[in-house]
Amino acid sequence: MDKNIDKEQLSKSLKELVITEPDFVKALLLDIANDLKRIKRQRLEQIVNEDFAEYEAVFRALA
């Protein structure tokens, strides 16, 4: 995002958008929430895969 954007102006514009286009804002927020869930899920899967790779020999010995 452009650092030159005035946060007060942005806040004012977003509030106006909420009033004039509530369905759009709701859909946008749901989309953002879903993206965040997906990103968190991917990170968790990455951590699990890294752990399995690191301890693969131990898991094979225990099996």
Buried (B, 14 or more C-beta within 10 A) or exposed (E): EEEEEEEEEEEEEEEEEEEEEEEEBEEEEEEEEEEEEEEEEEEEEEEEEEEEEEEEEEEEEEE
